Amino acid sequence: MVNTRTYILPTCSVSYRLYLTPLYLPSNQTLELHLWCRLYSALWTRPHQVTMLTCCSGRSCTAQCFPVPESLLQEATMQPYVHNCFMNVCEGRHIYRFCIFFKRHLRLRANVLLRSGDHKFQGDPVVMRVGVNHPSVVNMQARDNALADFIIHQ
């Protein structure tokens, strides 16, 4: 597996609530947003909605946001690589897209939240919502938590 990283310029942190207001940042800084996602930590007894750091490619509303899942996932020394997969949930005419970030390693902590029968998951998966009009992560809404729980338990 080949790992590639896109170089991101020095950043300026901005809260996601301020994204709707005009921002005037220096041209050499990248916009950072904190977007809501669903974290299934092996240390917790239930999943939580937390914010994940994302870096945006531009300053417009259509700019693509790149999540930084390393900020939430534990045990970076044991497994530095983060895998991701995309899932679609079809409900009637509606299609909901999600991105799941996770690590795979035998020595990661077993996650009791995701145990079903003989199958056990090791690590902490994170679920983020992907936008419909442009392929970028967006904030999760209240209904998305139930859909994320459905995806993770399948």
C-alpha positions in Angstrom: 0.0 0.0 0.0 1.4 3.4 -1.0 0.9 6.2 1.4 0.8 9.7 0.0 0.2 13.0 1.8 -0.8 16.3 0.3 1.3 19.2 1.5 -0.9 21.7 3.4 0.3 25.2 4.1 0.6 26.6 7.6 -2.8 26.8 9.2 -5.1 29.2 10.9 -7.7 27.5 13.1 -11.3 28.6 12.7 -14.4 27.3 14.4 -17.0 25.6 12.1 -19.6 28.1 13.2 -17.6 31.0 11.8 -17.4 29.4 8.4 -20.5 31.1 7.2 -19.2 34.5 7.9 -16.6 36.1 5.5 -13.1 35.4 6.6 -10.0 37.3 5.6 -6.9 35.2 6.2 -3.4 35.7 4.9 -2.9 34.0 1.5 -0.3 31.6 2.9 -2.6 30.0 5.5 -5.0 27.1 5.1 -8.5 27.3 6.7 -9.1 24.7 9.4 -12.6 23.6 10.4 -13.9 21.4 13.2 -16.7 19.1 11.9 -18.9 16.8 13.8 -18.4 13.1 13.5 -19.2 9.9 15.4 -16.5 8.2 17.4 -16.7 4.5 18.6 -13.9 4.4 21.1 -12.8 1.2 22.7 -12.4 3.2 26.0 -16.1 4.2 26.2 -19.3 2.3 26.8 -21.2 4.1 24.1 -20.4 6.1 20.9 -20.0 9.9 21.2 -20.4 12.8 18.7 -17.1 14.6 18.6 -15.4 17.2 16.4 -12.6 16.3 14.0 -10.1 18.7 12.6 -10.3 19.2 8.8 -8.2 21.3 6.5 -9.9 23.1 3.6 -8.4 23.5 0.1 -9.9 27.0 -0.4 -12.0 29.7 1.2 -15.2 29.2 -0.8 -18.3 27.2 0.3 -17.4 24.6 -2.3 -13.9 24.1 -1.1 -13.0 20.5 -0.4 -12.3 19.6 3.2 -9.7 17.0 4.1 -10.2 15.3 7.5 -7.4 14.6 9.9 -8.5 11.4 11.6 -5.1 11.0 13.4 -6.3 13.7 15.8 -8.9 11.3 17.2 -7.6 7.8 16.7 -5.4 6.4 19.5 -2.2 4.3 19.5 -0.3 6.0 16.7 2.9 4.3 17.7 1.5 0.8 17.2 -0.3 1.5 13.9 0.4 4.8 12.2 -1.7 4.0 9.1 -5.3 5.0 8.9 -7.6 3.2 6.5 -10.9 4.6 5.1 -13.9 3.2 3.3 -17.0 4.8 1.8 -20.5 3.6 2.5 -23.8 4.5 0.9 -27.1 4.1 2.7 -30.1 4.0 0.5 -33.4 4.9 2.1 -36.2 5.2 -0.3 -35.1 7.9 -2.9 -32.5 9.3 -0.5 -28.8 8.3 -0.6 -26.6 9.1 2.4 -22.9 8.8 2.0 -20.5 8.2 4.8 -16.7 7.8 5.2 -15.4 5.4 7.9 -11.8 5.9 9.2 -10.2 3.0 11.2 -6.9 1.2 12.0 -6.3 -2.5 11.5 -3.8 -4.3 13.8 -3.9 -7.4 16.0 -2.5 -5.5 19.0 -5.1 -2.7 19.0 -7.5 -2.7 21.9 -10.7 -4.8 21.3 -13.8 -2.6 20.9 -16.7 -3.9 23.0 -19.1 -1.5 21.3 -18.7 -3.4 18.0 -18.6 -7.0 19.2 -21.2 -9.3 17.7 -21.1 -13.1 18.2 -17.7 -14.5 17.2 -16.6 -11.3 15.4 -14.7 -8.6 17.2 -13.3 -5.3 16.0 -10.0 -4.0 17.3 -9.5 -0.2 17.3 -11.6 3.0 17.2 -13.6 3.7 14.1 -14.8 7.2 13.2 -17.8 7.9 10.9 -18.1 11.2 9.0 -20.8 12.3 6.6 -19.9 13.0 3.0 -21.7 15.7 1.1 -24.1 15.0 -1.8 -23.1 17.7 -4.2 -19.4 17.7 -3.8 -17.2 14.8 -2.5 -16.1 16.4 0.7 -16.9 15.7 4.4 -19.6 17.8 6.0 -21.1 18.2 9.5 -23.2 15.4 10.8 -26.8 16.2 11.7 -29.0 14.4 14.3 -30.4 11.8 11.9 -26.9 10.9 10.7 -26.1 9.5 14.2 -28.7 6.8 13.8 -27.5 6.0 10.3 -23.9 5.8 11.5 -24.9 3.4 14.2 -26.7 1.3 11.6 -23.6 1.3 9.3 -21.2 0.4 12.0 -23.2 -2.6 13.3 -23.6 -4.1 9.9 
